[in-house]
Amino acid sequence: MNRRDLLRSAGVAAVAFGLGEFGDKSPARATGFSKNDRRSKPNVVFILADDFGWSQLSCYGSRFYETPNIDRLAREGMKFTDAYAACPVCSPTRASIMTGKYPARLHLTDFIAGGSFPYEKYNQPKWQKYLPLKELTIAEVLKTAGYTTASFGKWHLSIDKKPPKSLPYNPDKQGFDEYFVTYKPSSRDDPESDAHNVEAITERSLDFLERHKDKPFFLYVPHNTIHAPILGKKTLVAKYKNKPGSNLPQNNPVLGAMIEGLDNSVGRLLKKLDELNIADRTLVVFFGDNGGLEADAKQTPLRSGKANLYEGGIREPLIVRWPGFVKPGSTCSEPVTSVDFFPTFVEALGLESQMRQPIDGVSLMPVLTRKGTLSHRAIYWHYPHYHSSSIGPCGAVRAGDYKLIEWYDQTICGTGNTFELYNLKQDLGEQNNLAQRMPEKVRELKEMLSTWRSEVHAQLLTPNPSYDPQRAKKSGRKE
């Protein structure tokens, strides 16, 4: 079935379900709302922060950064403690959100266009450096179902960031009716002039909400903040420099200024939903695309940061507010990941997909509505790349409380140290490697990870005939 046929079948499914006439498993039926209730066909606002650490919100434990609006979202919705990005860098996670597929299945496994490391021991695979148009996105599914769709902010799924090369793969080719693509600033840009486009993104989002308040919509708000270069307004930077704890490695006054600006944007969007009287029928999501850059701030209490598969590189804040469905102030500790958004939105909007394509995620509706739990499942990562901020190429699997990391390049990890095993419930900071003490658990998870790589046809590194240990990048060594 080609992409056009998939869209046609999705449209048939949408008509059959009448955008709110759900089957027995629908959220509306499960929570007691009638099929005519306005909340049975909710709007969706998805806010995505760039390089945002799990612990950089006050509702996630920070005593330095101030995020009252995002905290409000958590008080009025559900906070996930164990939510993950599908990759420790941005483009693959964004692709996973759009498609519900693991980056390894898409072969889109690094930030676009990636880095070149010609002298390492292994060659990186020839991976997919844009989101192919054949992939069906959540925006296309919702658009076919009658939703107006918009993307305002960072896209980073085109073959190039900027026109003209970016145009054939920009958001309008992937199901978005309206779009505005922004880019990270130069380090020389003026932080007083909306360097990261927070204001521009917010203004377009507010205008979209105003114009489409009477129809179902999907608004995707992917910010450039807090991606480097870090640039903050002087008055806010000064405010955070004068706060207690500003000298701690996990606290950065410039990031504080940027985070407060992002939080203000979230507050403006929430206020607009209230003013338009559509907050009660709008599902709002706040999420991050990968962990924070450790060079800018430690990800305390998590280990490491962006571009690494330790928790600091992949564990993300996730908050979902949906009045009438999600209990205010609730918390979910089940492990979830960014491939889960696609099937969640499909079920939440009452669209039983007829698309014959593999979807790696599972719907979060059972935990959002507190009507059940997720089936026991493992979550996987595959990062066969070198990166200026990474220790080295690796893969990982989390099953229950245990997480296994497999290093693909032994010149970095050292012979005999290919695997690291952690009990995340007991050791969130991943300081106690259990691999030698629990060889059976290592073997079990190793086999799971290997089987999964085969199932998704993950691309592997290959020996590099030009390997030069003297010229190869050495960004770190394993303990």
Stockholm file with secondary structure:
# STOCKHOLM 1.0

chainA/1-479         MNRRDLLRSAGVAAVAFGLGEFGDKSPARATGFSKNDRRSKPNVVFILADDFGWSQLSCYGSRFYETPNIDRLAREGMKFTDAYAACPVCSPTRASIMTGKYPARLHLTDFIAGGSFPYEKYNQPKWQKYLPLKELTIAEVLKTAGYTTASFGKWHLSIDKKPPKSLPYNPDKQGFDEYFVTYKPSSRDDPESDAHNVEAITERSLDFLERHKDKPFFLYVPHNTIHAPILGKKTLVAKYKNKPGSNLPQNNPVLGAMIEGLDNSVGRLLKKLDELNIADRTLVVFFGDNGGLEADAKQTPLRSGKANLYEGGIREPLIVRWPGFVKPGSTCSEPVTSVDFFPTFVEALGLESQMRQPIDGVSLMPVLTRKGTLSHRAIYWHYPHYHSSSIGPCGAVRAGDYKLIEWYDQTICGTGNTFELYNLKQDLGEQNNLAQRMPEKVRELKEMLSTWRSEVHAQLLTPNPSYDPQRAKKSGRKE
#=GR chainA/1-479 SS CCHHHHHHHHHHHHHHHTTTCCCTTSHHHHHTCCTTSGGGSCEEEEEEESSCCTTCSGGGTCSSSCCHHHHHHHHTSEEEEEEECSSSSHHHHHHHHHHSCCHHHHTCCSSTTCCCCTTSSEECCCCCCSCCTTSCCHHHHHHHTTCEEEEEECCCCSSSSSTTTTGGGSGGGTTCSEEEECCCCCTTSCGGGCTTCHHHHHHHHHHHHHHTTTSCEEEEEECCTTCSSCCCCHHHHHHHHTSTTTTSTTCCHHHHHHHHHHHHHHHHHHHHHHHTTCGGGEEEEEEESSCCCTTTCCCTTSCSCTTSSSHHHHEEEEEEECTTTSCTTEEECSCEEGGGHHHHHHHHTTCCCCCCSCCCCCCCHHHHTTSCCCCCCEEEEEECCCCTTCSCCEEEEEETTEEEEEESCHHHHCTTCCEEEEETTTCTTCCCCCTTTCHHHHHHHHHHHHHHHHHTTCCCCEECTTCCTTTSCCCCCCC
#=GC SS_cons         CCHHHHHHHHHHHHHHHTTTCCCTTSHHHHHTCCTTSGGGSCEEEEEEESSCCTTCSGGGTCSSSCCHHHHHHHHTSEEEEEEECSSSSHHHHHHHHHHSCCHHHHTCCSSTTCCCCTTSSEECCCCCCSCCTTSCCHHHHHHHTTCEEEEEECCCCSSSSSTTTTGGGSGGGTTCSEEEECCCCCTTSCGGGCTTCHHHHHHHHHHHHHHTTTSCEEEEEECCTTCSSCCCCHHHHHHHHTSTTTTSTTCCHHHHHHHHHHHHHHHHHHHHHHHTTCGGGEEEEEEESSCCCTTTCCCTTSCSCTTSSSHHHHEEEEEEECTTTSCTTEEECSCEEGGGHHHHHHHHTTCCCCCCSCCCCCCCHHHHTTSCCCCCCEEEEEECCCCTTCSCCEEEEEETTEEEEEESCHHHHCTTCCEEEEETTTCTTCCCCCTTTCHHHHHHHHHHHHHHHHHTTCCCCEECTTCCTTTSCCCCCCC
//
